[in-house]
């Protein structure tokens, strides 16, 4: 077991609590928090279980963020840690994530290899829930390769494995749902209808609410395939509601895309357009570029057919952007395939001994890259709060200033009456207040927002792609989050509020960052004069 330092900053526990309360797979927000925990400041304070947890969420979150090579490296670190601890079960999530990333990049042979290795471990250890989930992952890979018979066989095996296990009812519902989808693709509509009915019943009985949108969407596809378009639209409408509740963007995008097609079949052009517009507005994530391309193409075809040139131009722009993202994904796929496959292909011809040597070399390379990243992040962080230090923040600002033109909001935060906290309660209490403030501010940040410590109790927050109104709204959320409750220290409750100055500017103005900072500082002083615990916003003209 790793020996931990006797004490650790309270913000680490706050970050862990926030991670446990949020989505556990493919979350960009979780990725940002996990990376905070994996840097050189926090990592030495984590237990083995906490370190594995952070690595798993970071690897998973990289899928949504489009950082596939980083995701593979996080997964590799998780595999190495599991190997060192002689914990084969801990390898399963790392291999599953590796398989998912390679599958998205269409490196299916690598995806199959990782999924099968994980399944072998789960079967050897008789981990039935993991076995069923991995079988479904393999079935999805076979389906994408249009190996329908293999997909059907493995989904049937997965459903049968958990048929007599009540605790695996929700997993069985997922297997039945996937099986029904394969039957539909094969044109076996009667079997598909019977199977999706069983999936819906099992999902209802097991209260598997996370599967409702999936099951309803599959049933809608089956009904549409059998000619019941009206019933398909009814199911799709409910599936969309459930997907919105669960914030399941990929499923919602598919539901809206299919709904638009069925609505057009019934002549409901306006509703079809609205469905596609909602889908267009949902996300710009690179990881969903393929769906975005299909949605933009459907919009373009609709507007061309129904005579709205302006909307057609907008759809064409979305289509071109999604296609460019897909081109980048495929280039990245080829690059990763070369990096992770070429050596292996050569080595396999030479035998197992050389294969082991190459695997060790690859692992050392990734370890050295990870160590360099840890050292770099440690040097960039304020050791007390984990916020960026002044030098790191200024460097990040310079990158944004030299990048694509966009609106930005610079927030300067100052803790109200901080000197009196130190004089009344002591400097240790002051440190606790600083840690608490940063921890609370982090809760309202997006992954790409920058938070830095600029002075004793002065902090700066840069929000890219944010105009004046949104910047003011972010400041309001910061005020509410920070002042929500007092800070508890050594048996005493200490009130905590901040004043905020917001400078809204085009990113090009950041080239003269001192001036933008001066405007934010002036707005902060106005907030102090007006009574503290408030925000004042100013515009910095282009």
C-alpha positions in Angstrom: 0.0 0.0 0.0 1.1 3.6 -0.7 2.2 5.6 2.4 0.2 8.8 2.5 1.2 12.1 4.0 -0.3 12.6 7.5 -2.5 15.4 6.4 -3.9 16.6 3.1 -5.6 19.8 1.9 -9.3 19.8 2.4 -9.9 20.6 -1.3 -8.8 17.1 -2.2 -11.7 15.6 -0.2 -14.1 18.2 -1.7 -13.0 17.2 -5.2 -13.4 13.5 -4.4 -16.9 14.1 -3.0 -17.9 16.1 -6.1 -16.6 13.2 -8.3 -18.6 10.6 -6.4 -21.8 12.7 -6.7 -21.5 13.2 -10.4 -21.6 11.0 -13.5 -19.3 8.0 -13.3 -18.6 7.6 -17.1 -17.5 9.8 -19.9 -17.9 13.1 -18.1 -15.8 16.1 -19.1 -16.4 17.7 -15.7 -15.2 14.6 -14.0 -12.1 14.6 -16.3 -11.1 18.1 -15.1 -11.6 17.2 -11.4 -9.7 13.9 -11.8 -6.8 15.6 -13.5 -6.6 18.0 -10.5 -6.3 15.0 -8.2 -3.7 13.3 -10.4 -1.2 16.2 -10.5 1.9 16.4 -8.3 0.2 18.4 -5.5 -2.7 16.0 -4.8 -1.6 12.6 -6.0 0.8 11.8 -3.1 -2.2 12.3 -0.7 -4.4 9.7 -2.4 -4.8 6.1 -1.4 -4.4 3.4 -4.0 -8.2 3.0 -4.3 -8.6 6.8 -4.8 -5.8 6.9 -7.3 -7.4 4.1 -9.3 -10.7 5.9 -9.1 -9.3 9.2 -10.4 -7.4 7.4 -13.2 -10.6 5.6 -14.3 -12.6 8.8 -14.4 -9.9 10.6 -16.2 -9.5 7.9 -18.9 -13.3 7.7 -19.3 -13.7 11.5 -19.5 -11.0 11.8 -22.2 -13.4 9.9 -24.5 -16.0 12.8 -24.3 -13.3 15.5 -24.5 -11.8 14.0 -27.7 -8.4 13.4 -26.0 -8.0 9.8 -27.0 -4.3 9.4 -26.7 -4.5 11.0 -23.2 -7.3 8.5 -22.4 -5.2 5.6 -23.5 -2.3 6.8 -21.4 -4.5 7.2 -18.3 -5.8 3.7 -18.9 -2.3 2.4 -19.3 -1.3 3.9 -15.9 -4.4 2.3 -14.4 -3.3 -1.1 -15.8 0.2 -0.6 -14.4 -1.1 0.2 -11.0 -3.4 -2.8 -11.0 -0.5 -5.0 -12.1 1.8 -3.7 -9.3 -1.0 -4.3 -6.7 -1.7 -7.8 -8.2 -5.3 -6.8 -8.6 -6.6 -8.4 -11.9 -10.1 -7.1 -11.3 -8.8 -3.5 -11.4 -7.6 -4.1 -15.0 -11.1 -4.6 -16.3 -12.2 -1.0 -16.4 -8.9 0.1 -17.9 -9.2 -2.5 -20.6 -12.9 -1.7 -21.2 -12.1 2.1 -21.6 -9.2 1.2 -23.9 -11.5 -0.9 -26.0 -14.1 1.9 -26.1 -11.6 4.5 -27.3 -10.2 2.2 -30.0 -13.7 1.3 -31.1 -14.6 5.0 -31.5 -11.5 5.5 -33.5 -12.5 2.5 -35.6 -9.4 0.5 -34.6 -11.6 -2.5 -34.2 -8.9 -5.1 -34.0 -7.3 -3.3 -31.0 -10.8 -2.7 -29.5 -11.6 -6.5 -29.8 -8.2 -7.4 -28.3 -8.7 -5.3 -25.2 -12.4 -6.3 -24.7 -11.5 -10.0 -25.0 -8.6 -9.7 -22.5 -11.0 -8.0 -20.0 -13.6 -10.7 -20.6 -11.0 -13.4 -19.9 -10.2 -11.8 -16.6 -13.9 -11.5 -15.6 -14.6 -15.1 -16.6 -11.5 -16.4 -14.7 -12.7 -14.5 -11.5 -16.4 -15.3 -12.1 -17.4 -11.7 -12.1 -20.7 -12.2 -13.7 -21.8 -8.5 -14.0 -18.5 -7.6 -15.6 -18.8 -10.6 -17.9 -22.2 -9.6 -19.2 -21.2 -6.0 -19.7 -18.1 -7.0 -21.6 -20.1 -9.5 -23.7 -22.3 -6.6 -24.7 -19.3 -4.5 -25.6 -18.1 -7.3 -27.8 -21.5 -7.6 -29.4 -21.4 -3.8 -30.2 -18.1 -4.3 -31.9 -19.4 -7.2 -34.0 -22.4 -5.2 -34.9 -20.3 -2.3 -36.1 -18.4 -4.7 -38.2 -21.7 -6.1 -39.5 -21.0 -9.5 -38.1 -24.6 -9.8 -37.1 -24.7 -13.5 -36.3 -21.8 -13.2 -33.9 -23.5 -10.2 -32.3 -26.8 -12.0 -31.8 -25.0 -15.1 -30.4 -23.1 -13.1 -27.7 -26.1 -11.0 -26.8 -28.2 -14.2 -26.3 -25.4 -15.6 -24.2 -25.3 -12.4 -22.1 -29.0 -12.4 -21.5 -29.0 -16.1 -20.6 -26.2 -15.6 -18.1 -28.1 -13.2 -15.9 -31.6 -14.7 -16.5 -31.6 -16.4 -13.1 -29.8 -13.6 -11.3 -32.3 -11.0 -9.9 -29.4 -8.7 -9.0 -28.4 -8.6 -12.7 -31.9 -7.7 -14.0 -31.0 -4.3 -15.2 -27.9 -5.7 -17.1 -30.2 -8.3 -18.6 -32.5 -5.6 -19.8 -29.6 -4.0 -21.6 -28.6 -7.2 -23.3 -32.2 -7.9 -24.4 -32.4 -4.3 -25.8 -29.2 -4.8 -27.8 -30.4 -8.2 -29.0 -33.7 -6.7 -30.2 -31.8 -4.1 -32.1 -29.8 -6.8 -33.9 -32.9 -8.7 -34.8 -34.3 -5.6 -36.3 -31.2 -5.0 -38.4 -31.5 -8.6 -39.7 -35.1 -8.0 -40.6 -36.4 -10.5 -38.0 -39.1 -8.0 -36.9 -41.3 -10.5 -35.0 -38.4 -11.7 -32.9 -37.3 -8.1 -32.4 -40.8 -7.1 -31.2 -41.0 -10.0 -28.7 -37.4 -9.3 -27.4 -37.9 -5.6 -26.9 -41.2 -6.3 -25.0 -39.2 -8.5 -22.6 -36.5 -5.9 -22.3 -39.1 -3.2 -21.4 -40.7 -5.5 -18.8 -37.4 -6.4 -17.2 -36.3 -2.7 -17.2 -39.6 -1.8 -15.5 -39.4 -4.5 -12.9 -35.8 -3.8 -12.1 -36.4 0.0 -12.0 -33.6 0.5 -14.5 -34.5 4.1 -15.2 -31.1 4.7 -17.0 -32.2 2.2 -19.7 -35.7 3.6 -20.4 -34.6 5.9 -23.2 -32.5 3.2 -24.8 -35.4 0.7 -24.7 -38.0 3.1 -26.0 -35.8 4.2 -28.8 -35.1 0.6 -29.9 -38.9 -0.1 -29.7 -39.5 3.0 -31.8 -37.0 1.7 -34.5 -38.7 -1.7 -34.5 -42.2 -0.2 -34.9 -41.0 2.1 -37.7 -39.5 -0.9 -39.5 -42.8 -2.7 -39.3 -44.7 0.4 -40.7 -46.1 1.7 -37.4 -44.7 5.2 -37.7 -47.3 6.9 -35.5 -46.4 4.5 -32.6 -42.7 4.9 -33.3 -43.1 8.7 -32.9 -45.0 8.2 -29.6 -42.2 6.0 -28.2 -39.5 8.5 -29.5 -41.2 11.4 -27.8 -41.1 9.6 -24.4 -37.6 8.4 -25.1 -36.5 12.0 -25.7 -38.0 13.1 -22.4 -36.2 10.3 -20.6 -32.9 11.1 -22.3 -33.2 14.7 -21.4 -33.8 13.8 -17.7 -30.8 11.5 -17.7 -28.7 14.1 -19.7 -27.8 11.3 -22.1 -26.8 13.4 -25.1 -25.8 10.6 -27.5 -29.1 8.7 -27.1 -31.1 12.0 -27.3 -29.3 12.9 -30.6 -30.2 9.5 -32.1 -33.8 9.8 -31.0 -34.1 13.3 -32.4 -32.5 12.3 -35.7 -34.8 9.3 -36.1 -37.9 11.4 -35.0 -37.2 14.0 -37.7 -37.1 11.3 -40.4 -40.4 9.8 -39.2 -42.0 13.2 -38.9 -41.1 14.0 -42.4 -42.7 10.7 -43.5 -46.0 12.0 -42.1 -45.6 15.5 -43.6 -44.9 17.3 -40.2 -42.0 19.5 -41.6 -42.0 22.1 -38.8 -41.8 19.5 -36.0 -39.0 17.7 -38.0 -37.1 20.9 -38.3 -37.5 21.7 -34.6 -36.2 18.2 -33.7 -33.1 18.7 -35.8 -32.5 22.3 -34.5 -32.6 20.9 -30.9 -30.1 18.2 -31.8 -27.9 20.8 -33.5 -27.9 23.0 -30.3 -27.1 20.1 -27.9 -23.4 19.7 -28.3 -20.2 20.6 -30.2 -18.2 17.8 -28.7 -15.7 16.2 -31.2 -16.5 12.8 -29.8 -20.1 13.1 -31.3 -18.9 14.4 -34.7 -20.3 11.4 -36.6 -23.8 12.0 -35.1 -23.4 15.8 -35.7 -22.6 15.1 -39.4 -25.7 13.0 -39.8 -27.9 15.6 -38.1 -26.5 18.5 -40.2 -26.9 16.5 -43.4 -30.6 15.7 -42.4 -31.1 19.5 -41.8 -29.5 20.4 -45.1 -31.7 18.0 -47.0 -34.8 19.2 -45.2 -34.2 22.8 -45.9 -33.2 22.2 -49.5 -36.5 20.3 -50.0 -38.7 22.8 -48.2 -37.2 26.1 -49.4 -35.4 27.9 -46.6 -32.0 29.1 -48.0 -30.8 30.7 -44.8 -31.3 27.6 -42.7 -29.8 25.5 -45.5 -26.6 27.7 -45.4 -26.5 27.2 -41.6 -26.9 23.5 -41.9 -24.2 23.3 -44.6 -21.8 25.2 -42.2 -22.6 22.7 -39.4 -22.1 19.8 -41.8 -18.7 21.1 -43.0 -17.6 21.6 -39.3 -18.7 18.1 -38.3 -17.0 16.6 -41.4 -13.8 18.5 -40.5 -14.0 17.1 -36.9 -14.5 13.6 -38.3 -11.4 14.1 -40.6 -9.4 15.0 -37.5 -10.7 12.0 -35.6 -9.7 9.7 -38.5 -6.2 11.2 -38.7 -5.9 10.8 -34.9 -7.1 7.2 -35.3 -4.4 6.5 -37.9 -1.7 8.1 -35.8 -2.7 6.1 -32.7 -3.0 2.9 -34.7 0.5 3.4 -36.0 1.8 4.1 -32.6 0.1 1.2 -30.8 0.0 -1.3 -33.6 3.0 -1.1 -35.8 5.5 -2.3 -33.2 3.1 -5.0 -32.1 2.7 -6.3 -35.7 6.5 -6.5 -36.1 7.0 -8.1 -32.7 4.3 -10.8 -33.2 6.3 -12.2 -36.0 9.4 -12.5 -33.8 7.7 -14.2 -30.8 6.5 -13.6 -27.3 9.8 -12.6 -25.9 10.2 -9.6 -28.2 6.5 -8.7 -27.7 7.1 -8.5 -24.0 10.1 -6.2 -24.6 8.2 -3.9 -26.8 5.3 -3.7 -24.3 7.7 -2.8 -21.6 9.3 -0.1 -23.7 5.9 1.3 -24.5 5.0 1.3 -20.9 8.2 3.1 -19.9 7.6 5.7 -22.6 4.1 6.4 -21.3 5.3 6.5 -17.7 8.0 9.0 -18.6 5.4 11.2 -20.4 3.1 10.9 -17.4 5.9 11.8 -15.0 6.8 14.9 -17.1 3.2 15.9 -17.1 2.9 15.5 -13.3 6.1 17.6 -12.7 4.8 20.3 -15.1 1.4 20.4 -13.4 2.9 20.5 -9.9 5.1 23.5 -10.9 2.0 25.3 -12.1 -0.1 24.9 -9.0 -0.5 26.9 -5.8 0.4 24.3 -3.1 -2.4 25.4 -0.7 -5.4 25.8 -2.9 -4.5 23.8 -6.0 -5.3 26.8 -8.2 -2.9 27.8 -11.0 -0.1 30.0 -9.8 0.4 33.5 -11.3 3.0 32.4 -13.9 1.0 29.4 -15.1 -2.2 31.5 -15.3 -0.4 34.2 -17.4 1.0 31.6 -19.8 -2.5 30.2 -20.3 -3.9 33.7 -20.9 -1.2 34.2 -23.6 -2.2 31.0 -25.4 -5.9 32.1 -25.5 -4.9 35.6 -26.6 -3.0 34.2 -29.6 -5.7 31.7 -30.5 -9.0 31.9 -32.3 -10.9 35.2 -31.7 -13.7 34.7 -29.1 -15.4 36.7 -26.3 -13.9 36.2 -22.8 -14.8 37.2 -19.3 -12.0 37.9 -16.7 -13.3 37.7 -13.1 -11.2 39.1 -10.2 -12.2 37.7 -6.8 -11.3 39.1 -3.4 -12.4 37.6 -0.1 -14.3 40.1 2.0 -12.7 41.1 5.3 -10.0 38.5 5.0 -7.5 40.4 7.2 -10.0 40.3 10.0 -10.3 36.5 9.6 -6.5 36.2 10.1 -6.4 38.7 13.0 -9.5 37.2 14.8 -9.1 33.4 14.2 -5.4 33.0 13.1 -3.6 32.3 9.9 -4.5 28.6 9.9 -8.1 29.6 9.8 -7.2 32.0 7.0 -5.7 29.1 5.1 -8.9 27.1 5.7 -11.0 29.9 4.3 -8.8 30.2 1.2 -9.1 26.4 0.6 -12.8 26.5 1.1 -13.3 29.4 -1.3 -11.4 27.8 -4.1 -13.2 24.5 -3.6 -16.6 26.2 -3.8 -15.6 28.2 -6.9 -14.5 25.0 -8.6 -18.1 23.7 -8.4 -19.4 26.3 -10.9 -16.5 26.1 -13.3 -16.4 24.4 -16.7 -13.5 22.2 -17.6 -11.7 24.8 -19.8 -12.2 27.8 -17.3 -8.9 28.9 -15.7 -8.7 29.7 -12.0 -5.5 31.2 -10.6 -4.2 32.7 -7.3 -2.8 36.1 -8.0 -2.1 37.4 -4.5 -2.8 36.6 -0.8 -6.6 36.5 -1.1 -7.0 37.6 -4.7 -7.9 35.1 -7.3 -8.6 35.5 -11.1 -10.9 33.4 -13.2 -10.8 33.5 -17.0 -13.9 32.1 -18.8 -13.3 31.6 -22.6 -16.2 32.0 -25.1 -18.3 34.0 -22.6 -19.9 37.3 -23.2 -20.9 40.0 -20.7 -24.2 38.5 -19.7 -22.9 35.1 -19.2 -19.9 36.5 -17.4 -22.2 38.3 -15.0 -24.3 35.1 -14.5 -21.1 33.1 -13.7 -20.2 35.8 -11.2 -23.6 35.5 -9.6 -23.2 31.7 -9.3 -19.8 32.2 -7.7 -21.3 34.6 -5.1 -24.1 32.2 -4.2 -21.8 29.1 -4.0 -19.1 30.8 -1.9 -21.5 32.4 0.6 -23.8 29.4 0.9 -22.5 28.4 4.3 -19.9 29.4 6.8 -16.5 27.7 7.0 -16.0 25.4 9.9 -12.5 25.6 11.5 -11.4 24.4 14.9 -15.0 24.4 16.2 -15.7 27.9 15.0 -17.9 29.0 12.1 -16.4 31.7 9.9 -18.6 33.7 7.4 -17.3 33.7 3.9 -18.2 36.1 1.0 -16.3 37.5 -1.9 -16.5 40.6 -4.1 -16.1 40.1 -7.9 -15.1 42.4 -10.7 -15.9 41.2 -14.2 -14.2 42.5 -17.3 -15.8 41.3 -20.5 -13.5 41.6 -23.6 -12.6 40.1 -26.9 -9.8 37.6 -26.6 -7.5 39.8 -28.7 -7.4 42.3 -25.8 -5.7 39.7 -23.6 -2.5 40.6 -25.5 -2.6 43.6 -23.2 -3.5 41.5 -20.2 -2.4 44.1 -17.7 -5.0 46.5 -19.0 -7.9 44.0 -18.9 -6.8 43.0 -15.4 -6.8 46.7 -14.4 -10.4 47.0 -15.6 -11.4 43.9 -13.6 -9.7 45.3 -10.5 -11.5 48.6 -10.9 -14.8 46.8 -11.1 -13.8 44.8 -8.0 -13.2 48.0 -6.1 -16.6 49.3 -7.1 -18.2 46.1 -5.8 -16.3 46.6 -2.5 -17.5 50.2 -2.3 -21.1 49.2 -3.0 -21.2 46.9 0.0 -19.2 43.8 -0.8 -20.6 40.3 -1.5 -21.6 41.5 -5.0 -20.3 41.7 -8.6 -19.8 44.6 -11.0 -19.3 44.0 -14.7 -17.5 46.3 -17.2 -16.9 46.0 -20.9 -13.5 46.3 -22.5 -14.1 47.5 -26.0 -12.3 46.0 -29.0 
